[in-house]
Amino acid sequence: MAKKPGRSGGARRSGPSGRDLSVRVRTARRRKTSSTRWLQRQLNDPYVAAARREGYRSRAAYKLLQLDERFRFLKPGLTAVDLGAAPGGWTQVLIEALGPSGRVLAVDLVEVESLGGAEVMQADVSDPANAGRIRGALDGGADLVLSDMAPTTTGHRATDHLRIVALVEDALALAMDLLRPGGCFVAKVWQGGTEDRLLAAMKRHFTSVRHAKPPASRADSAEMYVVATGYRGGEANSRQTRGAD
Ligand SMILES: C[S@@+](CC[C@H](N)C(=O)[O-])C[C@H]1O[C@@H](n2cnc3c(N)ncnc32)[C@H](O)[C@@H]1O
């Protein structure tokens, strides 16, 4: 059984600690240079080591811990939906932070291996038919909608950009469908990628919208996060952000 994450020493920690012992990886004859580079980066990544040590399923867990350290949106008793949850690092953080009185629904295209303390659902968030399934599973809405979803990239910049924007739009549409007033939306976006239209929609529907790049997010990645708090709720909120905003 996997050990419980993040409990060592009581307080939650959002960064790796200890010595940094770099590992050099030799290029094997049958391994591509890019794979060697990936392997070397993994072996030398302090967050990969910390995740292994602390029982998190992914280094991504630290990104959520660091975002929460700055914005303080995780509180015991809340109901959260974790979109793009596999393999489950964010879900583990949520289970721990929301506690036994909270509720966590983890959704992904691929199967999320079960985790005590969370419900899991295999579903494509971009398929409108699944919004009803997710809403049905929650029965009463959510306080937090989080999306760490990332599309499969094609290498074609314009196509990848469109896919990324579409995923954020899908997550926001779902958030506006599920969130209770005062709720919070956190989503992975890309630098220069939160489209003006999308940002305008968020600003209209939330009292505060801020961007952040947590230290655990790799410096060479264009990834960053948007944290929108204080969902206004009510009639003003159309279920459709796409097209309407
Ligand atoms: C970076 S990983 C998430 C890591 C996760 N937050 C963690 O802490 O372990 C991105 C995930 O988004 C999922 N994803 C991408 N498109 C999706 C979609 N349309 N619906 C649901 N999940 C999606 C992928 O399957 C992948 O598991």
The ligand as an SDF file (V2000), in Angstrom:
LIG
                    3D

 27 29  0  0  0  0  0  0  0  0999 V2000
   -0.2920   16.9250  -16.0100 C   0  0  0  0  0  0  0  0  0  0  0  0
   -1.3920   15.5830  -15.9030 S   0  0  0  0  0  0  0  0  0  0  0  0
   -2.1730   15.8820  -14.3390 C   0  0  0  0  0  0  0  0  0  0  0  0
   -1.3160   15.5610  -13.1510 C   0  0  0  0  0  0  0  0  0  0  0  0
   -2.1250   15.5340  -11.8670 C   0  0  0  0  0  0  0  0  0  0  0  0
   -2.6260   16.8390  -11.5130 N   0  0  0  0  0  0  0  0  0  0  0  0
   -1.3310   15.0130  -10.7040 C   0  0  0  0  0  0  0  0  0  0  0  0
   -1.1300   15.7630   -9.7600 O   0  0  0  0  0  0  0  0  0  0  0  0
   -0.9510   13.8310  -10.7030 O   0  0  0  0  0  0  0  0  0  0  0  0
   -2.6330   16.0600  -17.0410 C   0  0  0  0  0  0  0  0  0  0  0  0
   -3.8090   15.1210  -17.1220 C   0  0  0  0  0  0  0  0  0  0  0  0
   -4.8400   15.7540  -17.8950 O   0  0  0  0  0  0  0  0  0  0  0  0
   -5.6120   14.7110  -18.4410 C   0  0  0  0  0  0  0  0  0  0  0  0
   -6.5060   15.2330  -19.4830 N   0  0  0  0  0  0  0  0  0  0  0  0
   -6.1540   15.8160  -20.6480 C   0  0  0  0  0  0  0  0  0  0  0  0
   -7.2500   16.1120  -21.3620 N   0  0  0  0  0  0  0  0  0  0  0  0
   -8.3230   15.7320  -20.6200 C   0  0  0  0  0  0  0  0  0  0  0  0
   -9.7240   15.7500  -20.8360 C   0  0  0  0  0  0  0  0  0  0  0  0
  -10.2640   16.2530  -21.9660 N   0  0  0  0  0  0  0  0  0  0  0  0
  -10.5440   15.2460  -19.8850 N   0  0  0  0  0  0  0  0  0  0  0  0
  -10.0140   14.7210  -18.7420 C   0  0  0  0  0  0  0  0  0  0  0  0
   -8.6880   14.6710  -18.4910 N   0  0  0  0  0  0  0  0  0  0  0  0
   -7.8490   15.1590  -19.4180 C   0  0  0  0  0  0  0  0  0  0  0  0
   -4.5530   13.7320  -18.9400 C   0  0  0  0  0  0  0  0  0  0  0  0
   -5.1110   12.4450  -19.1440 O   0  0  0  0  0  0  0  0  0  0  0  0
   -3.5190   13.7860  -17.8230 C   0  0  0  0  0  0  0  0  0  0  0  0
   -3.6870   12.7160  -16.9290 O   0  0  0  0  0  0  0  0  0  0  0  0
  1  2  1  0
  2  3  1  0
  2 10  1  0
  3  4  1  0
  4  5  1  0
  5  6  1  0
  5  7  1  0
  7  8  2  0
  7  9  1  0
 10 11  1  0
 11 12  1  0
 11 26  1  0
 12 13  1  0
 13 14  1  0
 13 24  1  0
 14 15  1  0
 14 23  1  0
 15 16  2  0
 16 17  1  0
 17 18  1  0
 17 23  2  0
 18 19  1  0
 18 20  2  0
 20 21  1  0
 21 22  2  0
 22 23  1  0
 24 25  1  0
 24 26  1  0
 26 27  1  0
M  CHG  2   2   1   9  -1
M  END
$$$$
